[in-house]
Amino acid sequence: MIAIRVFDPAMCCSSGVCGPAIDPQLARFAADLQWLRSQGVSVERFNLSQAPGAFAEDAAVKAALEAKGEAGLPLVKAGEAIVSSGAYPSRDQLAEWAGIASENASAALPKPKSGGCCTPKVAGDGSTKPCC
């Protein structure tokens, strides 16, 4: 398996999943990284405000930051290759880059529960309407 290294923009904490208004995208990504770890993948995550040295010490990351600025973050490396820049990748993408079968990644995603936000509501006339 290939190690995954994530270089995040400056955030208040190491995962960005803190404070009163948690970004659901960051929560999803943190869960995806935890899933990778549970599959035996080495995962490292660096926050620009807490570990600026990691950005400066990696020549490829430093060059990407100089070229794109913080707009190029988050940046994800699989082994020594930059595989993503400017957006958080999906669990399937992370699995592919780490060398894990993608069906394992999709099967591990949480399933929406009945009555949740993504379950259509049935109107009195029998038609369904999205609730979100």
VOMI-959763 format. One record per residue: residue number from 0; residue in one letter; z, y negated, x of N, C-alpha, C in turn. Coordinates in nm, 3 decimals. Layout:
# VOMI-959763
+-----+----+---------+---------+---------+---------+---------+---------+---------+---------+---------+
!   i ! aa !     nzz !     nyy !     nxx !    cazz !    cayy !    caxx !     czz !     cyy !     cxx !
+-----+----+---------+---------+---------+---------+---------+---------+---------+---------+---------+
! NUM !  A !       Z !       Y !       X !       Z !       Y !       X !       Z !       Y !       X !
...
+-----+----+---------+---------+---------+---------+---------+---------+---------+---------+---------+
//
This chain:
# VOMI-959763
+-----+----+---------+---------+---------+---------+---------+---------+---------+---------+---------+
!   i ! aa !     nzz !     nyy !     nxx !    cazz !    cayy !    caxx !     czz !     cyy !     cxx !
+-----+----+---------+---------+---------+---------+---------+---------+---------+---------+---------+
!   0 !  M !   0.000 !   0.119 !   0.084 !   0.000 !   0.000 !   0.000 !   0.000 !  -0.125 !   0.088 !
!   1 !  I !  -0.057 !  -0.228 !   0.035 !  -0.068 !  -0.356 !   0.106 !   0.044 !  -0.448 !   0.061 !
!   2 !  A !   0.104 !  -0.518 !   0.156 !   0.211 !  -0.614 !   0.125 !   0.152 !  -0.737 !   0.056 !
!   3 !  I !   0.228 !  -0.792 !  -0.037 !   0.188 !  -0.912 !  -0.110 !   0.282 !  -1.025 !  -0.069 !
!   4 !  R !   0.224 !  -1.140 !  -0.035 !   0.303 !  -1.258 !   0.001 !   0.258 !  -1.372 !  -0.090 !
!   5 !  V !   0.355 !  -1.438 !  -0.152 !   0.328 !  -1.547 !  -0.246 !   0.384 !  -1.676 !  -0.188 !
!   6 !  F !   0.300 !  -1.779 !  -0.186 !   0.340 !  -1.912 !  -0.139 !   0.335 !  -2.006 !  -0.259 !
!   7 !  D !   0.454 !  -2.039 !  -0.310 !   0.468 !  -2.120 !  -0.431 !   0.474 !  -2.269 !  -0.399 !
!   8 !  P !   0.436 !  -2.354 !  -0.496 !   0.460 !  -2.498 !  -0.479 !   0.610 !  -2.525 !  -0.479 !
!   9 !  A !   0.647 !  -2.647 !  -0.449 !   0.788 !  -2.684 !  -0.449 !   0.845 !  -2.666 !  -0.589 !
!  10 !  M !   0.955 !  -2.589 !  -0.598 !   1.023 !  -2.563 !  -0.725 !   1.173 !  -2.575 !  -0.703 !
!  11 !  C !   1.247 !  -2.584 !  -0.813 !   1.392 !  -2.603 !  -0.804 !   1.465 !  -2.480 !  -0.752 !
!  12 !  C !   1.408 !  -2.361 !  -0.769 !   1.471 !  -2.239 !  -0.720 !   1.362 !  -2.146 !  -0.668 !
!  13 !  S !   1.401 !  -2.035 !  -0.611 !   1.305 !  -1.948 !  -0.544 !   1.197 !  -1.892 !  -0.636 !
!  14 !  S !   1.228 !  -1.872 !  -0.764 !   1.130 !  -1.814 !  -0.856 !   1.071 !  -1.915 !  -0.953 !
!  15 !  G !   1.133 !  -2.031 !  -0.966 !   1.089 !  -2.129 !  -1.065 !   1.140 !  -2.098 !  -1.204 !
!  16 !  V !   1.211 !  -1.987 !  -1.219 !   1.263 !  -1.946 !  -1.350 !   1.407 !  -1.994 !  -1.360 !
!  17 !  C !   1.421 !  -2.125 !  -1.379 !   1.554 !  -2.186 !  -1.385 !   1.544 !  -2.315 !  -1.465 !
!  18 !  G !   1.656 !  -2.371 !  -1.497 !   1.658 !  -2.496 !  -1.571 !   1.645 !  -2.473 !  -1.720 !
!  19 !  P !   1.650 !  -2.583 !  -1.797 !   1.649 !  -2.572 !  -1.942 !   1.512 !  -2.537 !  -2.002 !
!  20 !  A !   1.403 !  -2.572 !  -1.934 !   1.269 !  -2.546 !  -1.987 !   1.196 !  -2.451 !  -1.893 !
!  21 !  I !   1.209 !  -2.321 !  -1.917 !   1.148 !  -2.220 !  -1.830 !   1.002 !  -2.204 !  -1.868 !
!  22 !  D !   0.915 !  -2.212 !  -1.767 !   0.771 !  -2.193 !  -1.786 !   0.747 !  -2.043 !  -1.808 !
!  23 !  P !   0.692 !  -2.003 !  -1.924 !   0.671 !  -1.860 !  -1.951 !   0.578 !  -1.794 !  -1.849 !
!  24 !  Q !   0.486 !  -1.871 !  -1.792 !   0.396 !  -1.817 !  -1.691 !   0.475 !  -1.776 !  -1.566 !
!  25 !  L !   0.573 !  -1.857 !  -1.527 !   0.656 !  -1.824 !  -1.411 !   0.744 !  -1.703 !  -1.440 !
!  26 !  A !   0.795 !  -1.694 !  -1.561 !   0.878 !  -1.579 !  -1.599 !   0.794 !  -1.451 !  -1.596 !
!  27 !  R !   0.672 !  -1.458 !  -1.646 !   0.582 !  -1.341 !  -1.644 !   0.553 !  -1.301 !  -1.501 !
!  28 !  F !   0.523 !  -1.400 !  -1.416 !   0.488 !  -1.369 !  -1.277 !   0.607 !  -1.309 !  -1.203 !
!  29 !  A !   0.727 !  -1.363 !  -1.226 !   0.847 !  -1.307 !  -1.163 !   0.866 !  -1.161 !  -1.205 !
!  30 !  A !   0.842 !  -1.130 !  -1.332 !   0.852 !  -0.992 !  -1.381 !   0.744 !  -0.905 !  -1.316 !
!  31 !  D !   0.624 !  -0.960 !  -1.300 !   0.516 !  -0.884 !  -1.236 !   0.550 !  -0.851 !  -1.091 !
!  32 !  L !   0.609 !  -0.946 !  -1.019 !   0.648 !  -0.921 !  -0.880 !   0.759 !  -0.817 !  -0.874 !
!  33 !  Q !   0.853 !  -0.823 !  -0.967 !   0.960 !  -0.723 !  -0.971 !   0.902 !  -0.585 !  -0.999 !
!  34 !  W !   0.802 !  -0.578 !  -1.087 !   0.736 !  -0.451 !  -1.116 !   0.669 !  -0.397 !  -0.989 !
!  35 !  L !   0.601 !  -0.486 !  -0.913 !   0.538 !  -0.442 !  -0.788 !   0.642 !  -0.382 !  -0.694 !
!  36 !  R !   0.756 !  -0.449 !  -0.681 !   0.863 !  -0.398 !  -0.594 !   0.908 !  -0.259 !  -0.642 !
!  37 !  S !   0.916 !  -0.241 !  -0.774 !   0.960 !  -0.111 !  -0.828 !   0.857 !  -0.001 !  -0.799 !
!  38 !  Q !   0.734 !  -0.041 !  -0.768 !   0.629 !   0.055 !  -0.733 !   0.625 !   0.081 !  -0.583 !
!  39 !  G !   0.718 !   0.020 !  -0.508 !   0.725 !   0.041 !  -0.364 !   0.646 !  -0.057 !  -0.280 !
!  40 !  V !   0.595 !  -0.162 !  -0.342 !   0.517 !  -0.263 !  -0.270 !   0.611 !  -0.363 !  -0.205 !
!  41 !  S !   0.582 !  -0.399 !  -0.081 !   0.657 !  -0.504 !  -0.014 !   0.609 !  -0.639 !  -0.068 !
!  42 !  V !   0.701 !  -0.717 !  -0.123 !   0.668 !  -0.847 !  -0.182 !   0.757 !  -0.953 !  -0.118 !
!  43 !  E !   0.695 !  -1.059 !  -0.069 !   0.769 !  -1.174 !  -0.017 !   0.722 !  -1.297 !  -0.092 !
!  44 !  R !   0.816 !  -1.386 !  -0.121 !   0.784 !  -1.507 !  -0.196 !   0.847 !  -1.627 !  -0.125 !
!  45 !  F !   0.766 !  -1.730 !  -0.102 !   0.811 !  -1.849 !  -0.031 !   0.789 !  -1.972 !  -0.118 !
!  46 !  N !   0.891 !  -2.055 !  -0.127 !   0.888 !  -2.178 !  -0.205 !   0.873 !  -2.293 !  -0.106 !
!  47 !  L !   0.777 !  -2.383 !  -0.128 !   0.750 !  -2.491 !  -0.034 !   0.872 !  -2.578 !  -0.007 !
!  48 !  S !   0.956 !  -2.600 !  -0.108 !   1.073 !  -2.685 !  -0.088 !   1.186 !  -2.613 !  -0.016 !
!  49 !  Q !   1.190 !  -2.480 !  -0.023 !   1.300 !  -2.405 !   0.036 !   1.264 !  -2.333 !   0.166 !
!  50 !  A !   1.136 !  -2.307 !   0.188 !   1.092 !  -2.235 !   0.308 !   0.964 !  -2.296 !   0.364 !
!  51 !  P !   0.965 !  -2.426 !   0.398 !   0.842 !  -2.489 !   0.448 !   0.792 !  -2.427 !   0.578 !
!  52 !  G !   0.882 !  -2.369 !   0.656 !   0.843 !  -2.307 !   0.782 !   0.746 !  -2.192 !   0.762 !
!  53 !  A !   0.762 !  -2.116 !   0.654 !   0.672 !  -2.003 !   0.626 !   0.529 !  -2.052 !   0.605 !
!  54 !  F !   0.514 !  -2.170 !   0.546 !   0.381 !  -2.228 !   0.523 !   0.320 !  -2.273 !   0.655 !
!  55 !  A !   0.401 !  -2.334 !   0.740 !   0.354 !  -2.387 !   0.868 !   0.323 !  -2.276 !   0.968 !
!  56 !  E !   0.396 !  -2.165 !   0.961 !   0.380 !  -2.056 !   1.057 !   0.259 !  -1.968 !   1.029 !
!  57 !  D !   0.208 !  -1.968 !   0.907 !   0.094 !  -1.885 !   0.871 !  -0.032 !  -1.972 !   0.879 !
!  58 !  A !  -0.118 !  -1.944 !   0.978 !  -0.235 !  -2.029 !   1.004 !  -0.328 !  -2.040 !   0.883 !
!  59 !  A !  -0.350 !  -1.930 !   0.811 !  -0.440 !  -1.933 !   0.695 !  -0.381 !  -2.017 !   0.583 !
!  60 !  V !  -0.251 !  -2.004 !   0.560 !  -0.184 !  -2.081 !   0.455 !  -0.183 !  -2.228 !   0.493 !
!  61 !  K !  -0.153 !  -2.257 !   0.618 !  -0.152 !  -2.396 !   0.666 !  -0.289 !  -2.460 !   0.648 !
!  62 !  A !  -0.396 !  -2.388 !   0.684 !  -0.532 !  -2.440 !   0.668 !  -0.565 !  -2.463 !   0.521 !
!  63 !  A !  -0.525 !  -2.371 !   0.434 !  -0.551 !  -2.387 !   0.291 !  -0.477 !  -2.508 !   0.235 !
!  64 !  L !  -0.353 !  -2.529 !   0.279 !  -0.275 !  -2.645 !   0.234 !  -0.339 !  -2.775 !   0.282 !
!  65 !  E !  -0.388 !  -2.775 !   0.406 !  -0.453 !  -2.895 !   0.458 !  -0.582 !  -2.925 !   0.383 !
!  66 !  A !  -0.653 !  -2.821 !   0.341 !  -0.780 !  -2.840 !   0.271 !  -0.762 !  -2.877 !   0.124 !
!  67 !  K !  -0.667 !  -2.814 !   0.055 !  -0.653 !  -2.832 !  -0.090 !  -0.526 !  -2.903 !  -0.131 !
!  68 !  G !  -0.431 !  -2.918 !  -0.041 !  -0.303 !  -2.976 !  -0.078 !  -0.228 !  -2.881 !  -0.171 !
!  69 !  E !  -0.132 !  -2.937 !  -0.244 !  -0.053 !  -2.852 !  -0.336 !  -0.135 !  -2.797 !  -0.451 !
!  70 !  A !  -0.255 !  -2.852 !  -0.474 !  -0.342 !  -2.798 !  -0.580 !  -0.384 !  -2.654 !  -0.548 !
!  71 !  G !  -0.377 !  -2.615 !  -0.421 !  -0.412 !  -2.480 !  -0.380 !  -0.298 !  -2.380 !  -0.396 !
!  72 !  L !  -0.184 !  -2.429 !  -0.444 !  -0.068 !  -2.342 !  -0.465 !  -0.053 !  -2.311 !  -0.613 !
!  73 !  P !  -0.006 !  -2.195 !  -0.648 !   0.039 !  -2.089 !  -0.561 !  -0.077 !  -2.023 !  -0.488 !
!  74 !  L !  -0.046 !  -1.970 !  -0.372 !  -0.142 !  -1.898 !  -0.291 !  -0.087 !  -1.757 !  -0.271 !
!  75 !  V !  -0.174 !  -1.658 !  -0.288 !  -0.130 !  -1.519 !  -0.275 !  -0.212 !  -1.453 !  -0.165 !
!  76 !  K !  -0.140 !  -1.384 !  -0.076 !  -0.204 !  -1.306 !   0.030 !  -0.176 !  -1.158 !   0.007 !
!  77 !  A !  -0.278 !  -1.077 !   0.025 !  -0.264 !  -0.932 !   0.025 !  -0.295 !  -0.888 !   0.167 !
!  78 !  G !  -0.195 !  -0.839 !   0.237 !  -0.214 !  -0.816 !   0.380 !  -0.234 !  -0.951 !   0.446 !
!  79 !  E !  -0.342 !  -0.966 !   0.520 !  -0.371 !  -1.094 !   0.586 !  -0.474 !  -1.178 !   0.512 !
!  80 !  A !  -0.526 !  -1.128 !   0.401 !  -0.632 !  -1.198 !   0.327 !  -0.576 !  -1.282 !   0.213 !
!  81 !  I !  -0.626 !  -1.404 !   0.200 !  -0.593 !  -1.487 !   0.084 !  -0.677 !  -1.434 !  -0.032 !
!  82 !  V !  -0.609 !  -1.392 !  -0.139 !  -0.679 !  -1.332 !  -0.253 !  -0.675 !  -1.421 !  -0.377 !
!  83 !  S !  -0.588 !  -1.522 !  -0.377 !  -0.576 !  -1.609 !  -0.494 !  -0.520 !  -1.743 !  -0.449 !
!  84 !  S !  -0.571 !  -1.850 !  -0.513 !  -0.525 !  -1.984 !  -0.479 !  -0.534 !  -2.073 !  -0.602 !
!  85 !  G !  -0.427 !  -2.145 !  -0.631 !  -0.429 !  -2.243 !  -0.739 !  -0.385 !  -2.193 !  -0.875 !
!  86 !  A !  -0.357 !  -2.064 !  -0.889 !  -0.315 !  -2.008 !  -1.018 !  -0.237 !  -1.879 !  -0.994 !
!  87 !  Y !  -0.147 !  -1.846 !  -1.088 !  -0.073 !  -1.721 !  -1.077 !  -0.160 !  -1.608 !  -1.128 !
!  88 !  P !  -0.179 !  -1.503 !  -1.047 !  -0.264 !  -1.391 !  -1.090 !  -0.194 !  -1.302 !  -1.193 !
!  89 !  S !  -0.274 !  -1.217 !  -1.254 !  -0.221 !  -1.122 !  -1.353 !  -0.159 !  -1.001 !  -1.283 !
!  90 !  R !  -0.087 !  -0.922 !  -1.359 !  -0.028 !  -0.798 !  -1.307 !  -0.138 !  -0.703 !  -1.261 !
!  91 !  D !  -0.247 !  -0.694 !  -1.337 !  -0.358 !  -0.607 !  -1.298 !  -0.418 !  -0.649 !  -1.165 !
!  92 !  Q !  -0.434 !  -0.781 !  -1.143 !  -0.487 !  -0.829 !  -1.016 !  -0.391 !  -0.794 !  -0.901 !
!  93 !  L !  -0.263 !  -0.818 !  -0.921 !  -0.164 !  -0.786 !  -0.818 !  -0.169 !  -0.637 !  -0.785 !
!  94 !  A !  -0.177 !  -0.554 !  -0.888 !  -0.182 !  -0.409 !  -0.868 !  -0.305 !  -0.370 !  -0.786 !
!  95 !  E !  -0.419 !  -0.428 !  -0.821 !  -0.543 !  -0.399 !  -0.749 !  -0.529 !  -0.436 !  -0.601 !
!  96 !  W !  -0.480 !  -0.556 !  -0.574 !  -0.466 !  -0.603 !  -0.436 !  -0.366 !  -0.519 !  -0.357 !
!  97 !  A !  -0.265 !  -0.466 !  -0.425 !  -0.162 !  -0.385 !  -0.358 !  -0.204 !  -0.239 !  -0.345 !
!  98 !  G !  -0.316 !  -0.201 !  -0.409 !  -0.363 !  -0.064 !  -0.401 !  -0.299 !   0.030 !  -0.501 !
!  99 !  I !  -0.255 !  -0.025 !  -0.615 !  -0.195 !   0.055 !  -0.722 !  -0.297 !   0.067 !  -0.834 !
! 100 !  A !  -0.306 !   0.184 !  -0.895 !  -0.399 !   0.204 !  -1.006 !  -0.367 !   0.105 !  -1.118 !
! 101 !  S !  -0.467 !   0.034 !  -1.167 !  -0.443 !  -0.071 !  -1.267 !  -0.393 !  -0.016 !  -1.400 !
! 102 !  E !  -0.423 !   0.111 !  -1.432 !  -0.370 !   0.166 !  -1.558 !  -0.218 !   0.174 !  -1.552 !
! 103 !  N !  -0.161 !   0.191 !  -1.433 !  -0.015 !   0.189 !  -1.420 !   0.039 !   0.050 !  -1.451 !
! 104 !  A !  -0.035 !  -0.052 !  -1.410 !   0.010 !  -0.190 !  -1.433 !   0.006 !  -0.223 !  -1.582 !
! 105 !  S !  -0.104 !  -0.191 !  -1.648 !  -0.117 !  -0.222 !  -1.790 !  -0.018 !  -0.144 !  -1.874 !
! 106 !  A !   0.006 !  -0.019 !  -1.837 !   0.099 !   0.064 !  -1.914 !   0.242 !   0.012 !  -1.904 !
! 107 !  A !   0.274 !  -0.059 !  -1.796 !   0.410 !  -0.108 !  -1.776 !   0.435 !  -0.244 !  -1.841 !
! 108 !  L !   0.332 !  -0.306 !  -1.896 !   0.352 !  -0.436 !  -1.960 !   0.434 !  -0.419 !  -2.087 !
! 109 !  P !   0.524 !  -0.512 !  -2.115 !   0.602 !  -0.503 !  -2.238 !   0.511 !  -0.513 !  -2.360 !
! 110 !  K !   0.538 !  -0.434 !  -2.460 !   0.460 !  -0.434 !  -2.584 !   0.524 !  -0.529 !  -2.684 !
! 111 !  P !   0.442 !  -0.609 !  -2.755 !   0.500 !  -0.696 !  -2.858 !   0.569 !  -0.613 !  -2.965 !
! 112 !  K !   0.680 !  -0.660 !  -3.013 !   0.755 !  -0.590 !  -3.117 !   0.710 !  -0.638 !  -3.254 !
! 113 !  S !   0.719 !  -0.552 !  -3.351 !   0.684 !  -0.586 !  -3.488 !   0.770 !  -0.703 !  -3.534 !
! 114 !  G !   0.707 !  -0.797 !  -3.601 !   0.779 !  -0.913 !  -3.651 !   0.791 !  -1.023 !  -3.548 !
! 115 !  G !   0.738 !  -1.000 !  -3.428 !   0.743 !  -1.102 !  -3.323 !   0.641 !  -1.211 !  -3.348 !
! 116 !  C !   0.637 !  -1.305 !  -3.261 !   0.549 !  -1.420 !  -3.276 !   0.403 !  -1.380 !  -3.285 !
! 117 !  C !   0.365 !  -1.274 !  -3.218 !   0.224 !  -1.237 !  -3.213 !   0.184 !  -1.138 !  -3.322 !
! 118 !  T !   0.273 !  -1.107 !  -3.412 !   0.240 !  -1.019 !  -3.523 !   0.193 !  -1.103 !  -3.641 !
! 119 !  P !   0.070 !  -1.079 !  -3.690 !   0.021 !  -1.158 !  -3.802 !   0.111 !  -1.141 !  -3.925 !
! 120 !  K !   0.121 !  -1.247 !  -4.002 !   0.200 !  -1.242 !  -4.126 !   0.106 !  -1.210 !  -4.242 !
! 121 !  V !   0.154 !  -1.133 !  -4.336 !   0.076 !  -1.098 !  -4.454 !   0.111 !  -1.197 !  -4.565 !
! 122 !  A !   0.008 !  -1.264 !  -4.614 !   0.028 !  -1.362 !  -4.722 !   0.038 !  -1.289 !  -4.856 !
! 123 !  G !   0.080 !  -1.359 !  -4.958 !   0.096 !  -1.302 !  -5.092 !  -0.032 !  -1.242 !  -5.146 !
! 124 !  D !  -0.148 !  -1.293 !  -5.103 !  -0.276 !  -1.240 !  -5.153 !  -0.325 !  -1.122 !  -5.070 !
! 125 !  G !  -0.244 !  -1.076 !  -4.972 !  -0.281 !  -0.961 !  -4.891 !  -0.355 !  -0.997 !  -4.763 !
! 126 !  S !  -0.393 !  -1.124 !  -4.747 !  -0.461 !  -1.164 !  -4.624 !  -0.358 !  -1.183 !  -4.513 !
! 127 !  T !  -0.406 !  -1.174 !  -4.389 !  -0.316 !  -1.193 !  -4.276 !  -0.342 !  -1.328 !  -4.212 !
! 128 !  K !  -0.235 !  -1.388 !  -4.163 !  -0.244 !  -1.517 !  -4.097 !  -0.164 !  -1.510 !  -3.968 !
! 129 !  P !  -0.219 !  -1.567 !  -3.860 !  -0.141 !  -1.568 !  -3.735 !  -0.018 !  -1.655 !  -3.751 !
! 130 !  C !   0.089 !  -1.616 !  -3.685 !   0.213 !  -1.693 !  -3.698 !   0.227 !  -1.796 !  -3.587 !
! 131 !  C !   0.147 !  -1.787 !  -3.484 !   0.160 !  -1.879 !  -3.370 !   0.055 !  -1.988 !  -3.375 !
+-----+----+---------+---------+---------+---------+---------+---------+---------+---------+---------+
//
